[in-house]
Amino acid sequence: MEINTILLGVLLVVAIAACAAVIWALSEGVKTARSARTLADDLDARLVPLLDKADVTVDALNAELLRIDNIVSRIEEVTERVESTSRTVQGVANAPGEIVTDIADRVRRAWKRRGAEAPVAGEARRAEAEAEAGGEVAVNDDAPPFEAQEPPEWPTAEERSQTATDNGAQAADTTSV
């Protein structure tokens, strides 16, 4: 046999195998294309309703957010009113204490001022009395001049409670209103 015939036979077998591979690849390609088309149709059938549901859900969510925004704005208004009311109530509740503190400060200043002016006023009265009596007024030089006194210090709540515990169970705190 000749080499040409052998080569031609081998070439024919290779060509048949190549044609079979191409036919097999084409049939697989067609199957894949059909499967892809089925998948696309299935996605289209399922995805469109899902997107519609998502659209409805987003609309409902927006409505709820608007409702929540309305609630939050009402809460802010109520908070502002409560704050204003609490400031007013605090002012009314603190007013008597502030008045008492102011009066106590004024009395304390007047007390200190009177104590500082008293020796000067006493000396002026003595000088007037001497001038009127012609210098014959008896003055008690042994008497101490008027000295300003500090107002008494009241016990604190801790000192009162300590005194109450020191006196035993019979002692009661009578300072509370």
C-alpha angles and dihedrals in degrees: 000000000000127000092237092061092048092048091047091051092049091046090051092051091049091049091050091049091048091050090049090050091050092048091048091048091049092050090048090048091052091048090049092048091050091048091049091050090050090049091049091049090048092048090048091050093049103031098054094058090045091053090048090051090048090052091052090047092051090050091051090047091052090051091051091048090053089050091049090048089053091049092049092050090051090049090052090052092049091047091053091049092048090049091050091047093048091051089052093047091047090052092049092046094047096043097084092048092048091048092050091047091049092049091047091051091050092048091048092050091046090048092051092044092049091049091051093047097044099080091047092049091047092053091049091052091049091051090050092048091050091049093050095045094043096250096304098111115126111229121195101226092178092066112097115240118251110279124199112249126211115236113256118271112237119220117259124238090260092053091048092050091046090051090048092052091045091053092053134234094319093066114093130191102247094172096083119095 
